[in-house]
């Protein structure tokens, strides 16, 4: 069994999007980025993924803080990072995101063995009233649990 260790998660993914499907992808990184990731200095908050015309998928706005001892080997923290998927998975993503309102959102990043993996979600953007409905549901569940806990 392969050990998984979570590094970072996107706190706004489930709040802003209704996630329809998830897919696991590898990510192309450099040595100093891996060292920085091992210390947990990753921010997925405003990141998003785009399918380029040549059939490759890149993640934008994923901030990997430069490694302190990296010197000249550090890369730009906001550079686009290429995702590693096979052709069938890319075709599936192209088909899903071609529908209006769907986009690719990084949900979380984790180590799977020695490799860094990224969970990519296919999400449809929520409207403000949908977000309010979710908040009401969560609050009612919490109230029910508290009520049942007392009895």
MARDREN-290732 format. One record per residue: residue in one letter; chain; z, y, x of N, C-alpha, C in turn. Coordinates in Angstrom, 2 decimals. Each point is the difference from the previous one (the first is absolute). Example, Ala and Ser with C-alpha at 12.3 -4.5 7.8 and 13.67 -1.06 7.14 Angstrom:
PANU r c    n.c3    n.c2    n.c1   ca.c3   ca.c2   ca.c1    c.c3    c.c2    c.c1
PANU A A    7.80   -5.69   13.19    0.00    1.19   -0.89    0.00    1.20    0.90
PANU S A   -0.72    1.05   -0.35    0.06    1.19    0.82    0.73    1.09   -0.77
//
This chain:
PANU r c    n.c3    n.c2    n.c1   ca.c3   ca.c2   ca.c1    c.c3    c.c2    c.c1
PANU X A    0.00   -1.18    0.84    0.00    1.18   -0.84    0.00    1.25    0.89
PANU X A   -0.83    0.95   -0.34   -0.13    1.22    0.79    1.01    1.03   -0.49
PANU X A    0.72    0.58    0.95    1.02    0.98   -0.31   -0.65    1.35   -0.29
PANU X A    0.42    0.68   -1.07   -0.51    1.33   -0.31    1.12    1.00    0.08
PANU X A   -0.29    1.13    0.63    0.99    1.07    0.15   -0.66    1.29   -0.48
PANU X A    0.57    0.62   -1.04   -0.59    1.21   -0.55    0.28    1.19    0.90
PANU X A   -1.03    0.83    0.17    0.08    1.17    0.86    0.14    1.26   -0.83
PANU X A   -0.95    0.19   -0.93   -0.01    1.22   -0.81   -0.61   -0.30   -1.35
PANU X A    0.36    0.81   -1.00   -0.63   -0.14   -1.30   -0.37    1.38   -0.52
PANU X A   -0.95    0.02   -0.91   -0.47    1.24   -0.59    0.86    0.28   -1.24
PANU X A    0.87    1.02    0.06    0.92    0.23   -1.11   -0.67    0.52   -1.26
PANU X A   -1.18    0.58    0.12   -0.65    0.59   -1.17   -1.09   -0.89   -0.58
PANU X A   -0.23   -1.18    0.58   -1.11   -0.85   -0.45    0.18   -0.44   -1.45
PANU X A    1.16   -0.53   -0.34    0.21   -0.50   -1.36    0.30    1.12   -0.98
PANU X A    0.40    1.15    0.52    0.28    1.14   -0.88   -1.29    0.69   -0.45
PANU X A   -0.94    0.15    0.92   -1.24    0.72   -0.30   -1.14   -0.88   -0.47
PANU X A    0.09   -1.32    0.23   -1.10   -0.90   -0.32    0.50   -1.23   -0.73
PANU X A   -0.86   -0.52   -0.85    0.24   -1.30   -0.62   -0.77   -1.01    0.84
PANU X A    0.71   -0.82    0.76   -0.62   -0.92    0.94   -0.54   -1.21   -0.77
PANU X A   -1.31   -0.22    0.11   -0.68   -1.07   -0.72   -0.06   -1.27    0.85
PANU X A   -0.29    0.16    1.29   -0.16   -1.15    0.89    0.46    0.39    1.39
PANU X A    0.42   -1.00    0.79    0.43    0.24    1.37   -0.79   -0.91    0.93
PANU X A   -0.16    0.47    1.23   -0.70   -0.79    1.01    0.64    0.29    1.36
PANU X A    0.09   -1.03    0.83    0.59    0.15    1.33   -1.09    0.24    1.02
PANU X A    0.21    0.99    0.87   -1.00    0.34    1.00    0.66    0.17    1.37
PANU X A   -0.74   -0.37    1.03    0.42    0.29    1.36   -0.36    1.44    0.32
PANU X A    0.52    0.52    1.09   -0.26    1.40    0.36   -0.23    0.10    1.50
PANU X A   -0.97    0.82    0.40   -0.33    0.18    1.41    0.89    1.11    0.56
PANU X A    0.81   -0.36    1.00    0.94    0.95    0.60   -0.07   -0.09    1.51
PANU X A    0.52    1.02    0.67    0.07    0.03    1.46    1.43   -0.30    0.44
PANU X A    0.19   -0.25    1.30    1.29   -0.44    0.54    1.16    0.92   -0.29
PANU X A   -0.19    1.31    0.19    1.11    0.92   -0.23    0.30    0.14   -1.49
PANU X A   -1.00   -0.22   -0.85    0.24    0.04   -1.44    0.86   -1.19   -0.42
PANU X A   -0.24   -1.16    0.59    0.81   -1.18   -0.31    1.45    0.24    0.41
PANU X A    0.19    0.59    1.17    1.37    0.26    0.46    0.70    0.97   -0.94
PANU X A   -0.72    1.00   -0.47    0.58    0.94   -0.94    0.29   -0.66   -1.34
PANU X A   -0.87   -0.90   -0.44    0.22   -0.73   -1.25    1.22   -0.90    0.10
PANU X A    0.19   -0.63    1.15    1.17   -0.85    0.18    1.30    0.77   -0.14
PANU X A   -0.02    1.28    0.31    1.20    0.83   -0.20    0.07    0.55   -1.42
PANU X A   -1.01   -0.27   -0.83    0.03    0.38   -1.41   -0.45    1.41   -0.29
PANU X A   -0.78    0.59    0.88   -0.43    1.39   -0.18   -1.38    0.07   -0.63
PANU X A   -0.07   -0.41   -1.28   -1.24   -0.01   -0.76    0.25    0.67   -1.34
PANU X A   -0.98    0.79   -0.46    0.11    0.65   -1.30   -1.27   -0.30   -0.79
PANU X A    0.17   -0.67   -1.15   -1.14   -0.36   -0.86   -0.10    0.89   -1.22
PANU X A    0.82    1.03   -0.10    0.15    0.74   -1.25   -1.30    0.54   -0.58
PANU X A   -0.79    0.73    0.74   -1.22    0.62   -0.52   -1.26   -0.74    0.42
PANU X A    0.14   -1.24    0.46   -1.16   -0.71    0.53   -0.86   -0.59   -1.11
PANU X A   -1.26   -0.20    0.33   -0.96   -0.58   -0.92   -1.08   -0.70    0.81
PANU X A   -0.72   -0.91   -0.63   -1.05   -0.75    0.69   -1.35    0.32   -0.63
PANU X A   -1.04   -0.02    0.84   -1.36    0.32   -0.44   -0.95   -1.06    0.54
PANU X A   -0.93   -0.41   -0.83   -1.05   -0.92    0.42   -1.17    0.83    0.49
PANU X A   -0.34   -0.13    1.27   -1.09    0.77    0.60   -1.35   -0.62   -0.38
PANU X A   -1.06    0.73    0.29   -1.35   -0.46   -0.37   -0.43   -1.24    0.77
PANU X A    0.53   -0.19    1.20   -0.38   -1.17    0.79    0.84   -1.24   -0.35
PANU X A    0.80    0.06   -1.06    0.75   -1.15   -0.47    1.34   -0.18    0.67
PANU X A    0.46    0.98    0.73    1.31   -0.08    0.63    1.00    0.81   -0.80
PANU X A    1.28   -0.40    0.08    1.05    0.69   -0.74    0.93    0.67    1.01
PANU X A    0.30    1.28   -0.25    0.88    0.77    0.86    1.15    0.57   -0.81
PANU X A    1.16    0.10    0.64    1.17    0.63   -0.62    0.14    1.38    0.61
PANU X A    0.14    1.00   -0.86    0.15    1.39    0.43    1.40    0.49   -0.32
PANU X A    0.47    0.97    0.75    1.29    0.68   -0.19    1.20   -0.92    0.18
PANU X A   -0.16   -1.12    0.68    1.15   -0.84    0.33    0.54    0.51    1.33
PANU X A    1.20    0.50   -0.01    0.58    0.64    1.18    0.80   -1.01    0.80
PANU X A   -0.45   -0.27    1.22    0.75   -0.80    0.96    0.45    0.96    1.09
PANU X A    1.29    0.27    0.05    0.54    0.96    0.96   -0.30   -0.46    1.42
PANU X A   -0.45    0.90    0.88   -0.30   -0.40    1.39    1.23   -0.57    0.71
PANU X A   -0.24   -1.00    0.82    1.06   -0.66    0.77    0.54    0.96    1.05
PANU X A    1.32    0.05    0.15    0.62    0.98    0.89   -0.44   -0.15    1.46
PANU X A   -0.15   -1.24    0.45   -0.34   -0.26    1.40   -1.48   -0.33    0.18
PANU X A   -0.84    0.40   -0.95   -1.41   -0.35    0.04   -0.86    0.88    0.88
PANU X A    0.44    1.23    0.23   -0.74    0.97    0.81   -1.45    0.15   -0.46
PANU X A   -0.96   -0.24    0.89   -1.41    0.22   -0.30   -0.59   -1.09   -0.88
PANU X A    0.74   -1.10   -0.18   -0.52   -1.13   -0.76    0.21    0.15   -1.50
PANU X A    0.77    1.00   -0.42    0.23    0.22   -1.42   -1.29    0.45   -0.68
PANU X A   -0.20   -0.50   -1.19   -1.17    0.38   -0.81    0.43    1.04   -1.03
PANU X A   -0.98    0.60   -0.67    0.28    0.96   -1.06    0.78   -0.72   -1.11
PANU X A    1.14    0.54   -0.44    0.82   -0.70   -1.01   -0.70   -0.15   -1.35
PANU X A   -0.93    0.87   -0.33   -0.66   -0.06   -1.30   -1.44   -0.52    0.07
PANU X A   -0.37   -0.62    1.11   -1.37   -0.48    0.13   -0.27   -1.09   -1.05
PANU X A   -1.27   -0.12   -0.45   -0.33   -1.08   -0.95    0.17   -1.36    0.67
PANU X A    0.62   -0.93   -0.70    0.24   -1.33    0.54   -0.83   -1.01   -0.78
PANU X A   -0.73   -0.83    0.72   -0.90   -0.97   -0.60    0.80   -1.20   -0.50
PANU X A   -0.37   -0.48   -1.20    0.63   -1.19   -0.56   -0.90   -1.21    0.23
PANU X A    0.62   -1.15    0.20   -0.72   -1.23    0.28    0.02   -0.89   -1.23
PANU X A   -1.15   -0.13   -0.65   -0.16   -0.85   -1.18   -1.30   -0.78    0.15
PANU X A   -0.08   -1.15   -0.67   -1.27   -0.72    0.04   -0.95    0.56   -1.05
PANU X A   -1.26   -0.42    0.07   -1.05    0.58   -0.83    0.26   -0.20   -1.49
PANU X A    0.52   -1.16   -0.39    0.28   -0.26   -1.42    1.08    0.95   -0.53
PANU X A    1.03    0.24    0.80    1.07    0.92   -0.42   -0.53    1.42   -0.12
PANU X A   -0.85    0.41    0.94   -0.58    1.35   -0.06   -0.88    0.15   -1.23
PANU X A   -0.80   -1.02   -0.30   -0.85    0.06   -1.20    0.83    0.07   -1.27
PANU X A    1.12   -0.71   -0.04    0.90    0.06   -1.15    0.55    1.41   -0.16
PANU X A    0.41    0.61    1.11    0.54    1.36   -0.05   -1.05    1.01   -0.41
PANU X A   -1.22   -0.18    0.47   -1.10    0.91   -0.38   -0.23   -0.08   -1.50
PANU X A    0.00   -1.21   -0.54   -0.21   -0.18   -1.43    1.12    0.62   -0.83
PANU X A    1.24   -0.16    0.46    1.13    0.53   -0.76    0.07    1.53    0.07
PANU X A   -0.27    0.58    1.17    0.14    1.45    0.15   -1.21    0.76   -0.51
PANU X A   -1.09   -0.72   -0.31   -1.16    0.72   -0.54    0.26    0.44   -1.44
PANU X A    0.99   -0.61   -0.66    0.38    0.43   -1.34    0.68    1.36    0.09
PANU X A   -0.17    0.80   -1.02    0.54    1.35    0.02    1.53   -0.02   -0.04
PANU X A    0.61    0.77    0.89    1.44    0.16    0.01    0.75   -0.95    0.90
PANU X A   -0.68   -0.96    0.63    0.68   -0.95    0.87   -0.10    0.44    1.45
PANU X A    1.06   -0.24    0.75    0.00    0.36    1.41    0.82   -1.01    0.79
PANU X A   -0.11    0.05    1.33    0.71   -0.90    0.89    1.22    0.70    0.58
PANU X A    1.17   -0.59   -0.18    1.24    0.61    0.43    0.76   -0.99    0.89
PANU X A    0.38    0.40    1.21    0.88   -0.85    0.80    1.39   -0.07   -0.65
PANU X A    0.49   -1.20   -0.23    1.29   -0.17   -0.68    1.11   -0.19    1.02
PANU X A   -0.16   -0.93    0.92    1.01   -0.17    1.03   -0.62   -0.57    1.27
PANU X A    0.77    0.09    1.09   -0.43   -0.49    1.30    1.09   -0.92    0.52
PANU X A   -0.41   -1.11    0.60    0.99   -0.97    0.47   -0.56   -0.82    1.14
PANU X A    0.92   -0.65    0.74   -0.39   -0.93    1.04   -0.09   -1.39   -0.62
PANU X A   -1.09   -0.70    0.28   -0.15   -1.39   -0.40   -0.20   -0.76    1.29
PANU X A    1.06   -0.59    0.49   -0.03   -0.56    1.35   -0.03    1.17    0.97
PANU X A   -1.02    0.03    0.86   -0.16    1.11    0.95   -1.02    1.03   -0.46
PANU X A   -0.59   -0.21   -1.15   -1.06    0.88   -0.48    0.53    0.99   -1.03
PANU X A   -0.56    1.21    0.03    0.35    1.01   -0.99   -0.98   -0.14   -1.16
PANU X A    0.54   -0.12   -1.20   -0.81   -0.13   -1.21    0.30    1.16   -0.93
PANU X A   -0.98    0.32   -0.83    0.13    1.08   -0.96   -0.38   -0.55   -1.37
PANU X A    0.88    0.20   -0.98   -0.33   -0.40   -1.37   -0.72    1.17   -0.64
PANU X A   -1.21   -0.28   -0.45   -0.86    1.02   -0.60   -0.06   -0.27   -1.49
PANU X A    0.29    1.01   -0.79   -0.02   -0.14   -1.45   -1.18    0.71   -0.62
PANU X A   -0.56   -0.61   -1.04   -1.05    0.65   -0.77    0.70    0.61   -1.20
PANU X A    0.01    1.32   -0.05    0.78    0.67   -1.03   -0.79    0.98   -0.82
PANU X A    0.45    0.16   -1.23   -0.57    0.99   -0.90    1.05    1.09   -0.16
PANU X A   -0.41    1.24    0.20    0.93    1.13   -0.04    0.67    0.14   -1.35
PANU X A    1.30    0.30    0.04    0.76    0.18   -1.24   -0.04    1.47   -0.41
PANU X A    0.05    0.21   -1.28    0.13    1.35   -0.55    1.48    0.35   -0.02
PANU X A    0.31    1.25   -0.23    1.39    0.46    0.00    0.81   -0.71   -1.08
PANU X A   -0.59   -0.20   -1.19    0.75   -0.64   -1.06    0.27   -1.48    0.30
PANU X A   -0.89   -0.65    0.78    0.26   -1.38    0.41    1.19   -0.07    0.95
PANU X A    0.11    0.99    0.90    1.12    0.03    0.93    1.31    0.20   -0.76
PANU X A   -0.04    0.85   -1.03    1.21    0.23   -0.81    0.40   -1.27   -0.74
PANU X A   -0.98   -0.75   -0.50    0.29   -1.26   -0.70    0.69   -0.98    0.96
PANU X A   -0.49   -0.09    1.24    0.61   -0.90    0.97    1.44    0.39    0.29
PANU X A    0.25    1.29    0.14    1.35    0.47    0.27    0.92   -0.33   -1.17
PANU X A   -0.47    0.18   -1.24    0.80   -0.35   -1.18    0.32   -1.48   -0.03
PANU X A   -0.98   -0.84    0.32    0.23   -1.45    0.02    1.04   -0.38    1.03
PANU X A   -0.08    0.56    1.19    0.97   -0.31    1.05    1.40    0.43   -0.41
PANU X A    0.12    1.19   -0.59    1.31    0.47   -0.42    0.57   -0.87   -1.11
PANU X A   -0.83   -0.43   -0.94    0.50   -0.86   -1.08    0.43   -1.36    0.53
PANU X A   -0.72   -0.55    0.98    0.41   -1.27    0.60    1.34    0.14    0.71
PANU X A    0.19    1.10    0.71    1.26    0.23    0.70    1.15    0.11   -1.01
PANU X A   -0.22    0.72   -1.11    1.03    0.14   -1.03    0.35   -1.35   -0.61
PANU X A   -1.02   -0.83   -0.26    0.25   -1.33   -0.56    0.80   -0.86    0.96
PANU X A   -0.33    0.06    1.28    0.74   -0.79    0.99    1.45    0.46    0.09
PANU X A    0.21    1.29   -0.03    1.37    0.52    0.04    0.78   -0.44   -1.24
PANU X A   -0.65    0.08   -1.14    0.65   -0.38   -1.25    0.36   -1.49    0.01
PANU X A   -0.94   -0.84    0.45    0.24   -1.43    0.04    1.03   -0.37    1.06
PANU X A    0.09    0.77    1.05    0.95   -0.26    1.07    1.43    0.21   -0.50
PANU X A    0.18    0.99   -0.86    1.34    0.30   -0.51    0.47   -1.05   -1.01
PANU X A   -0.90   -0.78   -0.60    0.39   -1.00   -1.01   -0.25   -1.39    0.45
//
